[in-house]
Amino acid sequence: MPNREGNLPPQRVEEYEAIESDEEIINEEAINPHGTDYSPIRTHHEPLADRERRRSFIDEEREEGLEVEIPVQEKEKPVTWRDLPHKWQLAILTLARLAEPLVQSSLRSYIFYQLKSFDESLPDSTIASQAGIIQGAFSAAQLCTALLWGRVSDGAGRKSVLFIGLSGTCIACVGFGFSKKFWVAMIFRMMAGAFSGNIGVMRTMISEIVREKKYVQDPPFSFKKQTSLVVIRAFMIKAFKFLHVPFMFRQRDEWPC
Amino acid sequence: MNGHANENRYQSRAFLLLPMTGNIGTIIGPIIGGLLADPAANYPSLFGGIAWLEKYPYAAPNLVSAFFLFLALLAVIFGLDETHELFAHKEDWGRTLSRKIHVKYGQFRRKGTVYDGYTAIDSRPTTPTTPMSPFIPISPVSPAKPPKRVAPRYKQRLPFRRIFTYNVICTLISHGLLTGSIGTFNSIWYSFLSTPVYNPSSPPSNYTPHPPFTFTGGIGLPPRSVGLVMAILGTIGILLQLFLYPTINQRLGTILSWRIFLYCFPLAYFLSPFLSLIPSSTPPPSPKSGWKIWLGLCGVLFVQRIGQTFAGPATTILINNCSPHPSVLGTIHGIGQSASSAARTIGPAFGGWLYGEGLNIGMVGLMFWVLAGMSGVTCLASNWVREGDGHEIRLDGDDEAEEEADRRNRELGFR
C-alpha cells in the first residue's frame, strides 16, 4: 500500500525487535540445549515472514481452542433429574401420558371376557380374532389421525389438541364400558384410537418445555464442540471398522435431487 | 453431529418420561383391570344387588380409566402452559382461573411466598419496582404471569412437501423398522413361549429336524410365569432408564448410543429360537424346565429389553431433532407416531402369519430370523441417519425472529 508509507517506520521497528528476539532465542538455546519448555515456534529457525504467519495461525488456533473449551466445561456439569426445568409442566404431561397406556393395558386383561359376554354362543377362536380386530382398529385409527393431530397442533396450538384428545378418549372409554355389541365396542375403540393420536403432541410439548437456547446461529454440522467426544468416537470408529460396518459416520446434507 | 443437539442436556432425561409412564401403565393397568372387571360377580357381597353393574359388568374398570383420563384433563386445563410460541401469549382461561385461585388461596393463607406474581417480579433483576412487601395483595383480577424465556416466533410455516428432507426420511424409515420389529417380536414371543415342546416320539408327518436351523417346537410355558419374568424385566428396564441411560447418552451422544444399542436386536432375535434346543430337565411333552432354560430365557429377554430401553428414547430424540423447521415440530412427531402405529398394525399380523407358516414347514425360527434380518437392516440404515438440529431449513424471517427473541430475552433478564 503506497499511500501508507508513514506507517512503515514502526513496522520496521517491530521487525527489528523480532530479529533481536530471534538472536536471543539462539543464544538461549546455546545456553540451554534442552529448551523444550518453550513453544514450538522458538525451537525452530525459520524465515521471519513464515514465522509471523505461523504465529498468527497458532494464535488463531488458540483462540478457537478457547472457544471450544468453554462449552465443553459447561457440558461437564452433570445434569441430574432434579435439574429438569418446569417440573410441574413435565409432571402434568407425564400424568396425561400415563392415563392412556393404563386404559390400554387394563383393557387387555379383560377384553376376552367382555367380548365373550356380548355373545356367549361364539366360539373362543372367533372371540380371539374379534379381540385382534379391536386392537387393530385402534391402531389403524391412530395411524390415520396421528399425522393430522400433529399438523393441527402446529397450526392451532398444542394445548387445545391435547384437550380435545383427552376428552375424546375419556368419552370413548366410558362408551366402551357400556357397550353391549361387538360393533359398538369396536367403534368406541376406534374413537379412542383416533383421539389418542396426540402422543406425538405430548412429545412435541416435552421437547418445547425443555428447550434450551438452541436457536443461536451456528454453522450447522461443524465438529467444533465435540472435542470431549473425539477420543471415544475415534475408539468407536476403530471398533466399528473392525466389525466391518460400512457407511459408518457417513454424512449427507441434502436429498440428492 | 453438531453443537446444538448436544447442547440440550435435558432431552435425554425428559424424553425418558413418556416411555417410562408407558412401562408403569403396563404394570399397574392389568391390576386395575383384573380387580375391577365384573365386580358384581367377583364381589357379590359388596356389589351384588347393583343393577347397572350387573347389566354392564365391564363398565367399572372403564369408568376408573375414564376417571384417570378426566384427572389428566383437568391437570392439562388448569396446569399446563401452551408451548407453541405463537399461541403461548394468548389468553388461556384455564391458566388464568387457576392463577386467580392460587392468588386467592395465598391471600387467605397470608403467605406471600406462594404468590406467583412476586416470584415473577423477583426474577427480573433489572426492573426498578416499588419496594416489595409480601403482604401487599396483588390485584386478583389480572394476576401477573411469571416471565418465561421467549422462543422465536417464526412467522412462516414450512410447507408440507418440504418437510421430507433426506434426513427426515432416513430417520422415519429406521424408526418404522425398529418399532415394527419390536412390536412383532413382542407378539410372536408369547406364541413361541406357549407353543408346545417338540416331541420326538410323535413327530409331525414326514419331518426330520436338521439342526442348526431346521428344528421346531416352542417352550410350552404357562403364560403366568412368563408374565412374572416380563414384569421383573420391565422393572429392570425402568431402573436402567432412570439411572444408566442418561449417563450413557451424555457420554456417547444420542446417535452413537443409538447405533450401538441397535445391535442388541439382531443378536436377541437370532438367538431366541435356539431356546427350544436347550435340553430340558423334564421329558418332551411337558413344558421345559430347569435352570438352563430359564438362564437362556432371561439372557435373551435381557438383551432385547436393553435394546428396547435404550433405543426407544433415542429414536424419539432423533425424530425430534430431525425436524427441519420448528414450525413443523408437531407434524414431525405426528408422522413419527403414524409410522410407528402403521408398523405396529402390519408387523404383528405379518409376524403371526409367518410364524404359523414356519411351524408348518418345521422351522420355528423362520420369523425370528426374518426379524433378525430386519433389525440388521435397521442397524445398517442407522448409519444414514444423523442427528439434526431441529432447524435444517431456514426460511425468510427466521433470523429476524431469532434476533427479536434474543433481544426480548435480554430485556427479561435471561442470558
Interface residues (C-beta under 8 A of the other chain):
Chain A: P71 K75 P78 V79 W81 D83 L84 P85 W88 Q89 L90 I92 L93 T94 L95 A96 R97 L98 A99 E100 P101 L102 V103 Q104 S105 S106 L107 R108 S109 Y110 Y113 Q114 S117 G136 S139 A140 Q142 L143 C144 A146 L147 L148 W149 G150 R151 V152 S153 D154 G155 A156 G157 R158 K159 V161 L162 F163 L166 S167 T169 C170 C173 V174 F176 G177 F178 K180 G197 I199 G200 V201 M202 R203 T204 M205 I206 S207 E208 I209 V210 R211 E212 K213 K214 Y215 V216 Q217 D218 P220 F221 S222 K224 K225 Q226 L229 I232 R233 M236 V245 P246 F247 M248 F249 R250 Q251 R252 D253 E254 W255 P256
Chain B: M1 N2 G3 H4 N6 E7 N8 R9 Y10 Q11 R13 A14 F15 L17 L18 T21 G22 I24 G25 T26 I28 G29 P30 I31 I32 G33 G34 A37 D38 Y56 P57 Y58 A59 A60 P61 N62 L63 S65 A66 F68 L69 F70 L71 A72 L73 A75 V76 I77 G79 L80 D81 E82 T83 H84 L86 F87 K90 D92 R149 A151 P152 R157 F160 F164 T165 Y166 I169 L242 P246 Q250 R251 L252 G253 L256 R259 I260 T316 I319 N320 P326 S327 V328 L329 G330 T331 I332 H333 G334 I335 G336 Q337 S338 S341 A342 R344 T345 A349 C379 L380 N383 W384 R386 D389 G390 H391 E392 D399 E402 A405 R415
